[in-house]
């Protein structure tokens, strides 16, 4: 099961860095990704469902990165390097399997490397099993709501300083109740809100990404 909180955290980072994220669900041969893909399509993201084993929709990714530089970022074992090879079979990239003992991906990519793919470039990046990157960014709880792009259409709240957490007359909460916003995305928003709120001011002022 994909870690949706991780995905949502990465989309926030992309927004902060003025980078357009594309959500790629790999390994669709193992389980259907349609319901998860719909969550992010509804939120306004570009979504691609792929299978590195069969090369499904590899051409879609090639078209997306035309004349651009892109990077595959994700948890260990999600198939980033395998998907790179599906896009360009001539690449010499080491791939691995899921560790049966740890039940998570093994780190096969040890460094960032840029590869030519079609008329664009993709960076294959090392996987990781956790990310605490928000701790080192100057992101306030007041700014977090702007990083959830689907909130914009429903931010006609009663109070101008509404942060969409249990406030009376909140348009986002109303949209959530009306199922116009994904409950899973909103749960990630609340979790990120609490995470950022609890970061000491001195730590945010000391470091920045």
Helices and strands as residue ranges (DSSP letters): H 4-16, E 22-25, H 34-43, E 46-49, H 58-64, E 69-72, H 80-87, E 113-117, E 120-124, G 133-136, H 141-144, G 145-147, G 149-154, H 171-177, H 183-197, H 201-206
